């Protein structure tokens, strides 16, 4: 890695300050928060304003907000954003960490569609493929995505009295039981599926969000029962959450933390 340029680093530090609070800052605010000399901040602010990265706030003398240039850069980045491609890259990183099969999936009506997948290198592993469609209520990714929907929308998709497709004897087949499971997932923030889509596999999943905070996908880790345990489940849940957060960041999401 090459040497970082201090002046560029400081300019970027200033721009990133605008992501917090009400989005406006004065030069003294920047001096205080970055502990930089006043003359340095004045020169950097003047340069950023001249290049339209920041602009004065009307009616608030000495205060600045982000200008049009960061928006233009962000819009150009978004033009080239590909959820499947980004998901494949993150799935590969997660799979390299745990050596289990990793999926990224999206919701379509009452099904999930796998848009990215990286296999485990173990001889015994889950067999699946990108592009495959499965009932959402039978999978951890599906239940994670369903849990992100408003409850009335879930009820409309899975009305009382409907008999849900079973893929294994452990599959949820009752809409009321599904709603109860989704309530637990909303509270916990992750989904776990134990032999509900495959009698020999359990999975964990976490939500993927876009820049608006909307859940647009879920990332899961699938493990054969011969390698599954409660200790392993907790470890993989944390890894799925991290992987989903990494993918969310690629999509422009900023964590509240």
Buried (B, 14 or more C-beta within 10 A) or exposed (E): EEEEEEEEEBBEBBBEBBEEEEEBBBBEBBBEBBEBEEEBBBBBBEBBBEEEBBBBBEEEEEBBBBBEBBEEEEEEEEEEEEBBEBBBBBBBBBBEBBEBBBBBBBBEEBBBBBBBBBBBEBEEBBEBEBEBEBBBBBBBBBBBBBBBBEEEEBEEBBEEEEEBEBBBEBBBBBBEEBBEBBEEBBEEEBBBBBBBBBEEBBBBBBBBBBBEEEBBBBBBBBBBBEBBEEEBBEBBBEBBBBBBBBBBBBBBBEEEE
